[in-house]
Amino acid sequence: MNAFAGVVIIASHNPVQYNGFKVYGKDGGQLSPDAADGIVQHIVEIEDLFAIQTADEEALLQNGMLTNILEEIDEAYQECLLTLREDTEAIKAHGKEWGCYYYIN
């Protein structure tokens, strides 16, 4: 998608302190520890959450700086998953050590 970054907002069924977000870099991988620490440091320095200026969502969508990934991407991902197949030889060789619930004898 040629994105500069991505953010996944997560919510937990556990206590509220487990809610949060994950940030992904341009390469699609999670940020390096140094980059993540930089974001955390910036968040820690915020004194008033309600004073944070935000951009207009509609303007960001129109100028291409924001893309909501919805059903189209989810469906493509699901289709890709359906193409995966078991590697029966790997399961035979390593199933027990991998802790597979079943393996081929």
C-alpha positions in Angstrom: 0.0 0.0 0.0 3.1 2.2 -0.1 2.4 3.4 3.5 4.9 5.3 5.6 3.6 3.6 8.7 0.7 1.7 10.1 -1.1 1.6 13.4 -3.2 -1.2 14.8 -5.4 -0.2 17.8 -5.9 -3.1 20.1 -8.4 -3.7 22.9 -8.2 -6.5 25.4 -10.8 -8.5 27.3 -8.3 -8.1 30.2 -7.9 -5.0 32.4 -7.7 -1.6 30.6 -3.9 -1.3 31.0 -3.6 -4.1 28.4 -5.3 -1.9 25.7 -3.0 -0.1 23.4 -1.7 0.0 19.8 1.0 -1.4 17.6 3.0 0.7 15.2 4.5 -0.7 12.0 7.1 0.9 9.8 7.4 1.5 6.1 8.8 -2.1 5.7 5.6 -3.5 7.3 7.4 -4.8 10.4 7.1 -3.6 13.9 9.3 -0.6 14.9 12.8 -1.1 16.2 13.2 -0.8 19.9 14.8 2.6 19.5 12.0 4.0 17.3 9.4 2.5 19.7 11.2 4.1 22.7 11.0 7.5 20.8 7.3 7.2 20.5 6.9 6.2 24.1 9.0 9.1 25.2 6.9 11.5 23.2 3.7 10.1 24.8 5.1 10.3 28.3 5.8 14.0 27.7 2.2 14.8 26.9 0.7 16.8 29.8 -2.9 17.3 28.5 -4.4 14.7 26.2 -7.2 17.0 25.3 -4.7 19.7 24.1 -3.4 17.5 21.3 -4.2 19.0 17.9 -5.6 16.5 15.4 -6.0 16.7 11.7 -9.4 16.5 10.0 -10.1 12.8 9.2 -12.0 13.6 6.0 -9.2 15.9 4.7 -6.6 13.1 5.5 -8.7 10.6 3.6 -9.1 12.9 0.6 -5.4 13.7 0.3 -4.4 10.1 0.7 -2.6 10.5 4.0 -5.1 8.2 5.7 -6.4 4.9 4.5 -8.8 2.8 6.5 -8.2 -0.9 5.8 -11.5 -2.6 5.8 -13.2 -5.5 4.1 -11.3 -5.4 0.8 -7.9 -5.9 2.5 -9.3 -8.4 5.0 -10.9 -10.5 2.3 -7.7 -10.5 0.3 -5.8 -11.7 3.4 -8.3 -14.4 4.0 -8.0 -15.6 0.4 -4.3 -15.7 0.8 -4.6 -17.8 3.9 -6.6 -20.3 2.0 -3.7 -20.9 -0.4 -1.5 -22.2 2.4 -1.0 -25.9 2.7 0.5 -28.2 5.3 4.1 -29.3 4.8 3.5 -32.9 5.7 7.2 -33.7 5.5 8.0 -31.0 8.1 5.2 -32.2 10.3 6.5 -35.8 10.1 10.0 -34.7 11.0 9.3 -32.1 13.6 5.7 -32.3 14.7 6.4 -33.6 18.2 9.1 -31.1 19.0 6.9 -28.2 17.7 4.2 -29.3 20.0 1.7 -29.9 17.2 -1.6 -31.4 18.5 -1.4 -33.8 15.7 1.3 -35.1 13.5 1.7 -37.6 10.8 3.3 -40.9 11.7 
